[in-house]
């Protein structure tokens, strides 16, 4: 019921609430706007291509969903960073830290924390200066397709695997090899037309970013248009065949060198520069920030002690908060939705995605109690990784399962706020109703209700 206290036990993934203002400003002013520009571009590309035929729509469906999901996440995060009230709270937190350190300037930890803030600010400045090269060379934004990723992995595997595990690039360490090979040898189909679509767009993006006359652009395109070069690279590669990938991986550097695959050769063409920019990023941005963060965290603990908690790291956490609605654009959003609202929403959108319903749900509508609660929101502090977490009331009863947060909750990556941020759960009563009357899982329902 509304106002009922609930508890959430789960494994929240990763938050960045310890970020300094310099780090948050980088995200707000550069990284998020850049990512959103790229994601918006891809969403339009995939949507338009998917509308051409039903088969296109099927092939691009997962990619489109991933892009839309990422776009929503970045939109919500940026909205929080652009909120002067929320960002002001982060500014005040850092001012409080600096004032504490200045009052305790003889404390070596405080001195180290002030130096750490300067170190991070310097690292973020360098990050902005090299971000474009890191993104295009090492992160392969200009070659954004599955087949190029495979080519790059194979090329580097040939170079890295002969080395001792501790000297390799971290993704090729012994502990990560099983996962790497599982992905590399996957038999999931890679569609040639989708790959050409993606590579054409990313090569075009490379051209418009660096300019058509830039040495990097000319070297990559080899005298062809982005479309012609993408077609040549994708159709000329055999790396979409998992058997070929496995043979090359197991054959090592010699086999990879003799493969004569155009995408492997493209990866080889940019690899030296990619490694150079990656090393610069790791040495001048990543590592200095890691050490500086530890120094700042030590002083934060001196200030707040156990009144605060560290960033999420996929470890077990217990969160709590009441079931509570919120206001959006001046309108009250109730804490519960019902099956009745589900069907009303479906009708409002003429059964079109993403509000379409399976035929089974349409057939079973008359059998359902439409007043049954379906979803509810609470102020529990959750983040990505909490999906599937049980929601428990004060009686120890499972009242729901976390599966999402509202878009306003995406700011929780940086700061906790319960004004509009809400965890979204499917109501246990809705689960039982659906299992019983839609899926006819009578025995499972009896078991969940503690009956034999």
C-alpha positions, 0 to 999 in steps of 0.5 A, spaced: 500 500 500 502 507 499 507 509 504 509 502 506 516 501 508 520 496 503 527 493 503 531 491 497 536 486 497 541 485 491 547 487 487 547 494 484 552 494 479 556 501 479 555 508 481 560 514 481 557 518 487 565 519 489 566 523 482 569 530 483 566 536 480 572 536 475 569 529 473 562 531 473 563 537 468 567 532 463 561 528 463 556 533 463 560 538 458 563 533 453 562 525 454 554 525 455 553 530 449 558 526 445 555 520 446 548 522 445 549 525 439 552 518 436 546 514 439 541 519 436 544 518 429 544 511 430 537 510 432 535 514 426 539 510 422 537 503 425 529 505 425 529 508 418 533 501 415 528 497 419 522 500 416 524 498 409 522 491 410 520 486 416 526 482 415 530 488 416 526 490 422 527 483 425 535 483 424 536 490 427 531 489 433 536 488 438 541 493 436 536 498 436 533 496 442 540 497 445 541 504 442 535 506 445 536 503 452 543 507 452 540 513 449 535 513 455 540 512 460 544 518 458 539 522 457 537 521 464 544 522 467 545 528 463 538 531 465 541 530 472 547 533 471 544 539 468 539 540 474 542 546 478 539 544 484 542 537 484 549 539 481 549 544 486 549 539 492 555 536 489 559 542 488 557 543 496 560 537 498 566 538 494 567 545 498 565 542 504 571 537 503 576 542 501 574 546 507 575 541 512 582 539 509 584 546 509 582 547 517 586 540 518 592 542 513 597 539 517 594 532 516 598 528 511 591 525 509 588 532 508 594 535 504 594 528 499 586 529 498 587 537 496 593 534 491 588 529 489 583 534 487 588 537 482 591 531 479 584 529 477 582 536 474 589 535 470 587 528 468 580 530 466 583 536 462 588 531 458 582 526 457 578 531 453 585 533 449 586 526 447 578 523 447 577 523 440 583 519 438 582 514 443 575 514 441 576 513 434 583 509 434 582 504 440 575 504 441 574 504 434 568 508 433 570 509 426 569 502 425 563 500 429 561 493 427 562 486 430 566 484 424 571 489 425 571 487 433 573 480 431 578 482 427 581 487 432 581 481 437 584 476 433 590 481 431 591 482 438 590 475 440 596 473 436 601 479 439 598 478 446 597 471 448 605 469 447 606 474 453 606 472 460 599 473 463 601 479 467 604 483 461 598 482 456 593 487 455 588 486 461 582 483 456 587 477 454 589 475 461 588 468 463 582 470 468 579 473 462 580 468 456 574 463 457 569 469 457 573 472 451 573 465 447 566 464 448 564 471 445 569 470 439 567 463 438 559 464 438 555 462 433 550 467 433 549 470 426 552 476 423 548 479 418 552 482 412 547 487 410 547 490 417 555 490 418 555 494 411 550 499 414 554 500 420 561 500 417 558 505 412 555 510 417 561 509 422 566 511 416 562 516 414 562 519 421 570 518 421 570 522 415 566 528 418 569 528 424 577 528 421 575 531 415 575 528 408 583 530 407 585 528 413 591 523 413 587 518 417 581 518 413 585 517 407 589 511 409 582 508 412 578 509 406 583 507 401 581 512 395 573 509 396 567 512 398 565 510 405 559 506 402 564 502 397 570 501 402 565 498 407 562 493 402 569 491 400 571 490 407 565 486 409 564 482 403 571 480 403 572 478 410 571 471 412 571 472 419 563 472 420 564 464 420 566 462 427 570 456 424 574 461 421 575 465 427 577 459 431 582 456 426 585 463 426 585 464 434 588 457 435 593 458 429 596 464 433 600 470 430 603 466 424 596 464 422 593 471 423 598 474 419 597 469 413 589 470 413 589 476 408 583 478 411 581 485 409 579 487 416 584 484 420 589 488 415 585 494 417 586 493 424 593 492 423 593 499 420 591 502 426 593 498 431 600 502 433 596 508 434 591 505 438 595 502 442 599 509 443 593 512 445 590 507 450 597 507 453 597 515 454 590 514 457 591 509 462 598 512 464 595 520 464 588 519 466 586 512 468 591 511 473 592 518 476 585 518 477 585 511 481 590 513 486 587 520 487 580 517 488 583 513 494 586 519 497 580 523 497 575 517 499 580 517 505 578 524 507 571 523 506 571 517 511 574 522 516 568 527 515 562 522 515 564 516 517 559 510 517 554 516 515 555 515 508 557 508 504 561 507 498 560 506 490 556 500 488 561 495 485 556 489 484 557 487 492 550 485 496 547 491 498 540 492 502 536 498 500 530 501 503 524 506 502 517 507 502 512 505 496 511 512 494 508 516 488 511 523 485 510 529 481 512 529 473 511 536 469 506 538 475 502 532 475 501 526 480 504 519 478 500 514 482 505 509 486 501 503 483 499 501 476 494 496 474 492 491 469 486 496 467 492 501 465 496 496 461 490 495 457 488 502 456 495 504 454 495 498 449 489 501 446 491 508 446 497 506 442 493 502 437 497 496 439 503 499 436 510 497 439 513 498 444 506 498 447 503 492 443 501 486 447 502 478 445 495 475 443 495 471 449 494 477 453 489 479 449 485 473 449 485 472 457 483 479 458 476 477 460 479 472 465 483 477 469 481 482 475 483 488 472 484 492 478 490 487 480 496 492 482 501 490 476 507 495 478 509 500 483 514 505 485 518 506 491 524 510 493 529 505 494 536 506 492 537 502 486 542 502 480 543 498 474 544 491 476 538 491 481 534 488 476 531 481 479 532 484 486 526 481 491 522 487 495 520 485 502 515 488 506 516 489 514 512 482 515 518 479 511 513 478 505 516 478 498 511 484 495 515 485 488 521 484 484 525 490 482 526 491 474 527 498 472 527 505 475 524 511 472 528 516 467 529 521 473 532 515 477 538 515 472 541 521 476 542 516 482 549 514 478 551 521 481 547 522 487 541 519 491 535 524 490 528 521 492 524 527 490 522 524 483 527 518 482 523 511 483 525 504 483 520 500 479 517 493 481 513 488 478 507 487 484 507 480 487 499 480 486 500 482 479 505 476 478 500 471 481 494 474 477 498 473 470 501 466 472 494 464 474 490 467 469 494 468 463 499 462 463 495 457 467 500 455 471 496 453 477 501 448 480 506 454 480 501 459 483 499 454 489 507 453 490 508 460 491 502 461 495 505 456 500 499 450 498 500 443 496 
